Amino acid sequence: MATAHGGVDGQIGEGVVAILDDNRLFPTDPNVRALARDLYEGVKALPIISPHGHTDPRWFAENVAFSDPAQLFVTPDHYVFRMLHSQGIALESLGVPRVDGGETEQDPRKIWSLFASNYHLFRGTPSRIWVDHALQEVFGVTMRLSAQTADAIYDRIDDQLKQEAFRPRALFERFNIEAISTTERAVDDLRWHRMIRESGWTGKVVTAYRPDAVVDPDFDGFARNVQLMGEMAGEDATTWTGYLAAHRNRRAFFKTFGATSSDHGHPTARTEDLPQAEAAALFDKALQGTCSSEEADRFRGHMITEMARMSLDDGLVLQIHPGSARNHSHDILRRFGRDKGYDIPTRTDYVTALRPLLNAVGGRADLTVILFTLDETSYARELAPLAGVYPALRLGPPWWFHDSYEGMWRFREMTTETAGFYNTVGFNDDTRAFCSIPARHDVARRVDCSFLATLVETGRLGRDEAPEVAHDLSYRLAKQAYRL
């Protein structure tokens, strides 16, 4: 039963409290907090630009109700299930599908109960803020999730998910999303984006070109993927020239569905600018499956530079997401497949690794290369100095494991002194968890406003300048950098 305040009452009794602190993430010094709050009030209602993420375009194409709370909050969210799994909870019990179709928990209430009973594991984590925000701001829950409140909260969310106002398109509009980009493989037929376009719905959902499966010789099925790309593009992609032509064709196809960027998730930041004959020879070895690890990395590095040159022709923004040892557990990869929480940050070199790319095209102001990192030790030493001088280079926001209050603050502290604010691109949420999008943007806006307030109070930024910078970080820079 809902209270007048949108919470849950009845048999739960004394547990009804607001779960979000209005002053969360603001500084404790009264003067700085007051200014931070004032800046935040000026940007909190700005539209959301979500230029890079992994929400499913099928949600917006079919606009079918989300099935249940567990499927919305738990089973698809690796931030959630990796924490539970770290405490010995089997992925099967959280409903995560097995590659072999083996048995997993199918009862969403049991999955939710397991999540709620272990919600204490998320204390102090960004996931706790995101989930609390979604519970309170999206579903009107003002009771902390726990074993005792699990059923009442489940029932409230489940009831609302059956309502038209909680379908994907309605939530998209309620979240004030101006534009969102999903991410699809180079061999995706983009059927869901076509359905969105043909539906007449006006929500702006665009795609992004993710060619990892056809540029990484170590990717499962690389040769088959290249052949399929060639068939879809009408090119003989088994030849080097045909392969490059197929990429150009597919990029153009993606642009017809609104793509403004390509995205590259490589294990290292290595780039190369090889002679075409050498690149072609590596490509032939990749198709034959005879590349060494060094040769595979060399080929991936060259393809980043090829993609940058294609971007000069077609205008797509180039995103590089390096430095993750993906699928670290062979057992989890075998049983559950890719992207199941076992991706671990690695040390990453940027100064040497990016030099071939930057020497080739880094001086071009008509190219935008957005660089992300999981190696925070490189912020002040490498990334900020590089972005602070190469016209093509911009720094993406704290990503993945660093998408947090602490991560955002460290990023601003270590990059602003050298790269400033305007060689960064604002914020993007990079999420599969739809209801966390407004929560993540709210966190970023609170942190940035707090950082700006600190600069003002320490005499490093004019009080009259701070509102404009807050607006830029919250909205304009992302829209501008991603050409949305």
C-alpha positions in Angstrom: 0.0 0.0 0.0 1.4 3.4 -1.0 1.6 6.3 1.3 0.7 9.9 0.3 4.5 10.4 -0.1 4.9 7.5 -2.6 6.5 5.2 0.0 5.3 1.8 1.3 3.5 1.4 4.6 1.4 -1.2 6.4 3.0 -4.3 7.8 6.6 -2.9 7.5 6.0 -0.4 10.3 8.8 1.9 11.5 11.1 1.5 8.5 9.7 4.3 6.3 12.3 7.0 5.8 13.6 9.0 2.9 16.5 7.0 1.6 18.3 9.9 -0.2 20.0 12.7 1.7 19.4 16.0 0.0 23.0 17.0 0.7 24.6 13.8 -0.5 28.0 14.3 -2.2 28.2 18.0 -1.3 31.2 19.3 0.7 30.8 19.5 4.5 32.1 23.1 4.8 29.0 25.2 5.1 30.1 28.0 2.7 31.3 25.6 0.0 28.2 23.4 0.4 25.9 26.4 0.0 27.6 27.4 -3.2 27.7 23.8 -4.5 23.9 23.5 -3.8 23.3 26.8 -5.6 25.3 25.7 -8.7 23.5 22.3 -8.6 20.1 23.9 -8.6 21.0 25.6 -11.8 21.8 22.4 -13.7 19.9 19.5 -12.0 17.0 19.8 -14.4 19.0 20.1 -17.6 18.2 17.5 -20.3 20.3 14.4 -20.2 22.7 13.8 -23.1 23.7 10.1 -22.9 26.2 9.8 -25.8 27.6 6.4 -25.0 25.9 3.4 -23.4 24.6 -0.1 -23.6 20.9 0.1 -23.2 19.0 -2.2 -25.4 17.4 -0.5 -28.4 14.7 -3.2 -28.5 13.2 -1.6 -25.3 12.4 1.5 -27.2 11.5 -0.2 -30.4 8.9 -2.6 -28.9 8.0 -0.4 -25.8 7.0 -3.5 -23.9 6.8 -3.3 -20.1 9.8 -4.5 -18.2 9.0 -7.9 -16.9 9.7 -7.6 -13.2 12.0 -5.9 -10.6 14.7 -8.6 -10.8 15.1 -8.2 -14.5 15.2 -4.5 -14.2 17.7 -4.2 -11.3 19.6 -7.4 -10.8 20.0 -10.0 -13.6 21.4 -7.7 -16.4 23.5 -5.4 -14.2 27.1 -6.6 -13.8 27.7 -3.9 -11.2 25.1 -5.6 -9.0 25.7 -9.3 -9.6 29.5 -9.1 -9.5 29.3 -7.7 -5.9 26.9 -10.5 -4.9 29.0 -13.1 -6.6 32.1 -11.8 -4.8 30.5 -13.0 -1.6 30.0 -16.5 -2.9 26.5 -16.1 -4.4 26.2 -18.2 -7.6 25.3 -16.3 -10.8 22.7 -19.1 -11.4 20.8 -18.0 -8.3 20.6 -14.5 -9.7 19.1 -15.6 -13.0 22.1 -14.9 -15.1 21.7 -17.1 -18.2 24.1 -19.9 -18.9 25.7 -20.3 -22.4 24.6 -24.0 -22.4 21.0 -23.2 -21.4 21.6 -24.9 -18.1 19.3 -24.3 -15.1 19.2 -20.9 -13.5 16.8 -19.3 -11.0 13.6 -18.3 -12.9 11.5 -16.9 -10.0 12.1 -13.1 -10.0 10.8 -12.8 -6.4 13.5 -15.2 -5.2 16.2 -13.3 -7.1 14.9 -10.0 -5.6 14.8 -11.5 -2.1 18.4 -12.6 -2.4 19.4 -9.2 -3.7 17.6 -7.4 -0.9 18.9 -9.7 1.8 22.5 -8.8 0.7 21.9 -5.2 0.0 24.2 -4.3 2.9 27.1 -5.4 0.6 26.6 -2.2 -1.4 27.2 0.2 1.5 29.5 3.0 0.4 29.5 2.0 -3.3 28.1 4.0 -6.2 25.7 1.2 -6.9 24.0 1.9 -3.6 23.4 5.5 -4.6 22.2 4.5 -8.0 19.7 1.9 -6.8 18.5 4.1 -3.9 18.0 7.0 -6.4 16.0 4.7 -8.8 13.9 3.3 -5.9 13.0 6.7 -4.5 12.9 9.0 -7.6 11.5 6.5 -10.2 9.3 4.2 -8.1 8.5 6.4 -5.1 10.0 3.9 -2.6 11.1 5.7 0.6 12.1 2.6 2.6 15.5 1.1 2.6 15.8 -2.2 0.8 16.4 -5.1 3.1 15.2 -8.7 3.8 12.3 -7.2 5.8 11.2 -4.8 3.1 11.9 -6.9 0.1 8.4 -8.2 -0.6 6.7 -4.8 -0.1 9.1 -3.0 -2.4 8.9 -5.8 -5.0 5.2 -5.6 -5.0 5.2 -1.8 -5.4 7.7 -1.9 -8.3 6.0 -4.8 -10.0 2.6 -3.1 -9.9 4.1 0.1 -11.4 5.9 -1.8 -14.2 2.5 -2.9 -15.5 1.5 0.7 -16.0 1.9 2.6 -19.2 3.8 5.4 -17.4 6.6 2.9 -16.6 7.2 1.5 -20.1 10.6 2.4 -21.7 9.5 5.3 -23.9 7.5 6.9 -21.0 10.5 6.6 -18.7 12.8 7.9 -21.4 10.7 11.1 -21.6 10.3 11.3 -17.8 14.0 11.1 -17.3 14.3 14.1 -19.6 16.7 12.3 -22.0 17.4 14.5 -25.0 19.5 11.9 -26.8 20.8 8.5 -26.1 23.3 6.3 -28.0 23.2 2.6 -27.9 26.2 0.5 -29.1 25.9 -2.2 -31.8 28.4 -4.6 -33.4 29.5 -3.8 -36.9 27.5 -6.8 -38.2 24.3 -5.8 -36.4 21.4 -5.2 -38.9 20.0 -2.4 -36.6 16.5 -3.8 -36.9 15.5 -2.3 -33.6 16.7 1.2 -34.6 14.7 0.8 -37.9 11.6 -0.1 -35.9 12.1 2.9 -33.7 12.4 5.2 -36.7 9.4 3.6 -38.4 7.2 3.9 -35.3 7.0 7.6 -35.4 8.1 8.0 -31.8 10.2 11.2 -31.5 12.6 10.0 -28.8 16.2 10.4 -30.1 17.9 7.0 -29.9 20.9 6.6 -32.1 23.5 3.9 -32.5 27.3 3.7 -32.3 29.6 1.6 -34.5 31.4 -1.0 -32.4 33.8 -3.0 -34.7 35.7 -5.0 -32.1 34.5 -8.4 -33.5 35.9 -7.5 -36.9 39.1 -5.7 -36.0 40.4 -8.0 -33.1 42.0 -11.2 -34.4 41.6 -12.7 -30.9 37.8 -12.2 -30.9 35.9 -15.4 -31.1 34.8 -16.1 -34.7 36.9 -13.2 -36.2 37.1 -14.7 -39.7 33.4 -15.5 -39.8 32.5 -12.0 -38.6 34.7 -10.5 -41.3 33.0 -12.6 -43.9 29.5 -11.6 -42.6 30.5 -7.9 -42.6 31.6 -8.3 -46.3 28.3 -9.9 -47.2 26.3 -7.2 -45.5 28.4 -4.5 -47.1 28.5 -6.0 -50.6 32.3 -6.2 -50.5 34.9 -9.0 -50.6 36.1 -8.4 -47.1 38.6 -11.2 -47.4 40.9 -8.8 -49.3 42.5 -5.8 -47.5 41.0 -3.2 -49.8 37.6 -4.9 -49.6 37.8 -5.2 -45.9 38.4 -1.4 -45.5 35.7 -0.7 -48.0 33.3 -2.9 -46.0 34.1 -0.8 -42.9 33.3 2.4 -44.7 30.1 0.9 -46.0 28.9 -0.3 -42.6 29.9 3.1 -41.0 27.8 4.9 -43.6 24.9 2.5 -42.8 25.2 3.2 -39.1 25.1 6.9 -39.8 21.7 6.5 -41.5 20.5 5.5 -38.0 21.9 8.5 -36.3 25.4 7.2 -35.4 27.8 10.0 -34.5 30.6 7.9 -33.0 32.5 4.7 -33.3 33.7 2.8 -30.1 36.7 0.6 -29.7 37.3 -1.6 -26.6 40.8 -2.9 -27.0 43.0 -4.5 -24.3 45.7 -1.9 -24.7 45.9 1.7 -26.0 48.4 0.6 -28.6 48.2 2.4 -32.0 50.2 1.8 -35.2 50.5 3.5 -38.5 51.8 0.8 -40.7 52.6 0.7 -44.4 49.6 -0.7 -46.3 51.5 -3.8 -47.4 52.4 -4.7 -43.9 48.9 -4.1 -42.6 47.5 -6.3 -45.4 49.9 -9.1 -44.5 48.8 -9.0 -40.9 45.2 -9.0 -42.0 45.8 -12.2 -44.0 47.3 -13.9 -41.0 44.4 -12.8 -38.9 41.9 -14.4 -41.3 44.0 -17.6 -41.2 44.1 -17.6 -37.5 47.9 -17.6 -37.4 48.6 -14.2 -35.7 50.8 -14.3 -32.7 49.6 -12.2 -29.7 52.1 -9.5 -30.7 50.8 -9.5 -34.3 47.2 -9.4 -33.1 47.9 -6.4 -30.9 49.8 -4.7 -33.7 46.9 -5.2 -36.1 44.4 -3.8 -33.6 46.7 -0.8 -33.1 46.8 -0.2 -36.8 43.0 -0.4 -37.2 42.6 2.4 -34.6 44.5 4.7 -37.0 42.5 3.4 -40.0 39.3 4.2 -38.1 40.6 7.7 -37.3 41.3 8.3 -41.0 37.8 7.1 -41.8 36.5 9.5 -39.2 38.1 12.4 -41.0 36.0 11.4 -44.0 32.7 10.6 -42.4 32.8 12.7 -39.2 32.3 9.9 -36.7 33.8 10.7 -33.3 36.4 8.0 -32.3 36.1 6.6 -28.8 38.8 4.4 -27.3 38.1 2.3 -24.2 41.4 0.5 -23.5 42.9 -1.2 -20.5 40.5 -3.9 -19.4 41.6 -7.6 -19.1 38.2 -8.8 -20.2 36.6 -12.1 -19.1 39.4 -12.8 -16.5 37.7 -16.0 -15.3 37.9 -18.8 -17.9 35.2 -20.8 -16.0 32.7 -17.9 -16.0 33.4 -17.2 -19.6 32.8 -20.8 -20.5 29.6 -21.1 -18.5 28.1 -17.6 -18.8 29.8 -15.9 -21.8 31.3 -12.5 -22.1 30.7 -9.4 -19.9 29.8 -11.1 -16.6 31.7 -8.9 -14.2 35.1 -10.5 -14.6 36.7 -7.6 -16.5 39.7 -6.2 -14.5 41.6 -2.9 -15.1 45.2 -3.1 -16.2 48.2 -0.7 -16.2 48.1 1.2 -19.5 50.7 3.2 -21.3 49.4 6.1 -23.3 52.4 8.3 -24.2 54.2 5.6 -26.3 51.0 3.7 -27.3 49.2 6.7 -28.8 52.1 8.3 -30.5 51.6 6.7 -33.9 48.0 7.7 -34.0 48.7 11.2 -32.7 51.6 11.8 -35.1 49.3 10.7 -38.0 46.2 12.7 -37.2 46.4 14.2 -33.7 47.0 17.7 -35.0 43.6 17.7 -36.9 41.1 20.0 -35.3 38.3 18.4 -37.5 38.8 15.0 -35.7 37.6 14.2 -32.2 39.3 11.2 -30.4 37.7 10.6 -27.0 40.0 8.6 -24.7 38.9 6.7 -21.6 41.0 5.0 -19.0 40.8 2.5 -16.2 44.3 3.4 -15.1 43.9 6.5 -12.9 47.7 6.7 -12.4 47.9 8.1 -15.9 45.6 11.1 -15.4 48.1 13.7 -14.4 51.3 12.1 -15.8 50.0 11.2 -19.3 46.4 11.9 -20.3 46.0 15.5 -19.2 49.3 16.6 -20.9 48.4 14.8 -24.1 44.8 16.2 -24.2 46.2 19.6 -23.2 48.1 19.9 -26.5 46.8 17.7 -29.3 43.8 19.3 -31.0 42.1 16.0 -31.8 42.2 14.5 -28.3 39.6 14.8 -25.6 39.4 13.0 -22.2 36.3 10.9 -21.5 34.9 11.0 -18.0 35.7 8.5 -15.3 34.6 5.2 -16.6 33.4 1.9 -15.2 35.1 1.2 -11.9 35.8 4.9 -11.4 32.2 6.1 -12.2 31.9 7.2 -8.6 32.1 10.3 -6.3 35.8 9.5 -5.5 36.6 8.7 -9.1 35.0 11.8 -10.5 36.7 14.0 -7.9 40.1 12.5 -8.6 39.6 13.0 -12.3 38.9 16.7 -11.9 41.8 17.2 -9.5 44.3 15.5 -11.7 43.3 16.7 -15.1 42.0 20.2 -14.7 45.3 21.8 -13.9 46.8 20.7 -17.3 43.9 20.0 -19.6 41.3 22.4 -18.2 37.6 21.7 -18.4 37.3 22.2 -22.2 39.5 19.3 -23.2 37.1 17.0 -21.5 33.6 15.9 -22.7 31.3 16.3 -19.8 29.7 13.1 -18.5 28.3 9.9 -20.1 26.7 7.1 -18.1 27.9 4.0 -20.1 25.2 1.8 -18.6 23.0 -1.2 -19.3 20.8 -0.4 -16.3 18.2 2.0 -17.7 16.9 3.3 -14.4 20.4 4.3 -13.2 20.8 6.8 -16.0 19.3 9.8 -14.2 21.0 8.7 -11.0 24.4 8.6 -12.6 24.0 12.1 -14.2 22.8 13.4 -10.9 25.9 12.1 -9.2 28.1 13.7 -11.8 26.3 17.1 -11.6 26.6 17.1 -7.8 30.3 16.2 -7.9 31.2 18.8 -10.6 29.3 21.5 -8.8 31.1 20.7 -5.6 34.4 20.8 -7.3 33.6 24.2 -8.9 32.4 25.5 -5.6 35.8 24.5 -4.1 37.6 26.4 -6.9 35.5 29.5 -6.2 36.1 29.4 -2.5 39.8 29.0 -2.9 40.0 31.9 -5.4 40.7 29.9 -8.5 37.5 30.5 -10.4 35.2 33.5 -10.5 31.8 33.2 -8.9 30.3 34.6 -12.0 32.1 31.9 -14.2 31.1 28.9 -12.2 27.4 28.6 -13.4 28.6 28.6 -17.0 31.1 25.9 -16.4 28.6 23.8 -14.5 26.2 24.0 -17.4 29.0 23.1 -19.8 30.0 20.0 -17.8 26.4 18.9 -17.3 25.2 19.4 -20.9 27.0 21.4 -23.5 30.3 19.6 -23.7 28.8 16.1 -24.3 26.4 17.4 -26.9 29.2 19.3 -28.7 31.8 16.6 -28.5 29.5 13.8 -29.8 27.8 16.1 -32.3 24.4 15.4 -30.9 
